[in-house]
């Protein structure tokens, strides 16, 4: 079965974002987007403050904060999408990824456990 050509894909992309189309689409969705963001941003602020407190208590240098906050934001995105065992497993995968990048595993686990109230998956 043939797939859509690259040229056809580009034509569709051009049509989607041509001229007045994009501003009109944004006008349609802006109120709903703002409503959704007005609920998400305060949650993210709380989450980031909790993570920063954990990092400060652990004596982590501030130049590492963005990496730990990146981990927390990724878990937050997963928690909005999944629940139960699937969330726990996905969180463990993300934890291993960030630990392999050099972050302290025990701190990542503490963030996972205390900020998100999750635990390690059962084997």
C-alpha positions as CSV (number, residue, x, y, z in Angstrom):
1,X,0.0,0.0,0.0
2,X,1.4,3.4,-1.0
3,X,1.8,6.2,1.5
4,X,1.2,9.8,0.9
5,X,4.0,11.5,-0.9
6,X,6.2,14.1,0.8
7,X,5.0,16.7,-1.7
8,X,1.3,16.0,-0.9
9,X,2.1,16.2,2.8
10,X,3.8,19.6,2.3
11,X,0.8,20.9,0.3
12,X,-1.6,19.9,3.1
13,X,0.6,21.6,5.7
14,X,0.8,24.7,3.6
15,X,-3.0,24.8,3.3
16,X,-3.5,24.3,7.0
17,X,-1.3,27.3,7.9
18,X,-1.9,29.5,4.9
19,X,-2.9,33.2,5.1
20,X,-5.7,33.9,7.6
21,X,-6.4,30.3,8.5
22,X,-4.1,30.0,11.5
23,X,-5.2,33.3,13.2
24,X,-8.8,32.4,12.8
25,X,-8.3,28.9,14.3
26,X,-6.5,30.5,17.3
27,X,-9.3,32.9,17.8
28,X,-11.7,29.9,17.9
29,X,-9.7,28.0,20.5
30,X,-8.1,30.7,22.6
31,X,-10.8,31.0,25.2
32,X,-10.9,27.2,25.8
33,X,-7.1,27.0,25.8
34,X,-6.9,29.9,28.4
35,X,-9.5,28.1,30.6
36,X,-7.5,24.9,30.5
37,X,-4.2,26.6,31.2
38,X,-5.7,28.6,34.1
39,X,-6.2,25.2,35.8
40,X,-2.8,23.7,34.8
41,X,-0.4,26.5,35.5
42,X,-1.2,26.8,39.3
43,X,-0.8,23.0,39.6
44,X,2.6,23.3,37.9
45,X,3.6,26.1,40.2
46,X,2.8,24.0,43.2
47,X,4.6,21.0,41.8
48,X,7.7,22.9,41.0
49,X,7.8,24.6,44.4
50,X,7.5,21.1,46.1
51,X,10.4,19.8,44.0
52,X,12.6,22.8,44.7
53,X,12.0,22.3,48.5
54,X,13.1,18.6,48.2
55,X,16.2,19.7,46.2
56,X,17.1,22.4,48.7
57,X,16.7,20.0,51.6
58,X,19.0,17.6,49.8
59,X,21.6,20.3,49.2
60,X,21.5,19.9,45.4
61,X,23.3,22.7,43.5
62,X,20.8,25.0,41.8
63,X,22.3,24.4,38.3
64,X,20.8,20.9,38.5
65,X,17.3,22.2,39.3
66,X,16.2,22.3,35.6
67,X,16.9,18.6,35.1
68,X,15.0,17.6,38.2
69,X,12.2,19.9,37.3
70,X,12.2,18.3,33.8
71,X,11.7,14.9,35.4
72,X,8.8,16.2,37.5
73,X,7.1,17.9,34.5
74,X,7.4,14.6,32.6
75,X,5.8,12.7,35.4
76,X,3.1,15.4,35.6
77,X,2.3,14.9,31.9
78,X,2.1,11.1,32.4
79,X,-0.2,11.6,35.5
80,X,-2.6,13.6,33.4
81,X,-2.6,10.9,30.7
82,X,-2.4,7.6,32.7
83,X,-3.5,6.1,36.0
84,X,-3.0,3.0,38.1
85,X,-0.4,0.4,37.1
86,X,0.2,1.9,33.7
87,X,1.2,5.2,35.3
88,X,3.4,3.5,37.8
89,X,5.2,1.5,35.1
90,X,5.6,4.6,32.8
91,X,6.9,6.6,35.8
92,X,9.5,3.9,36.5
93,X,10.7,4.1,32.9
94,X,11.0,7.9,33.1
95,X,12.9,7.6,36.4
96,X,15.4,5.2,34.9
97,X,15.9,7.5,32.0
98,X,16.7,10.5,34.2
99,X,18.9,8.4,36.5
100,X,20.9,7.3,33.5
101,X,21.4,11.0,32.7
102,X,23.2,11.4,36.0
103,X,20.5,12.5,38.4
104,X,20.4,10.9,41.8
105,X,18.0,8.0,41.9
106,X,17.1,8.4,45.5
107,X,16.1,12.0,44.9
108,X,14.1,11.1,41.8
109,X,12.3,8.4,43.9
110,X,11.6,10.9,46.6
111,X,10.1,13.4,44.1
112,X,8.0,10.5,42.6
113,X,6.9,9.3,46.0
114,X,6.2,12.6,47.9
115,X,5.1,15.0,45.1
116,X,3.1,12.5,43.1
117,X,2.3,9.9,45.8
118,X,3.5,7.1,43.5
119,X,5.7,4.1,44.4
120,X,7.9,1.7,42.5
121,X,6.1,-0.9,40.4
122,X,5.7,-4.4,41.9
123,X,7.7,-7.0,40.1
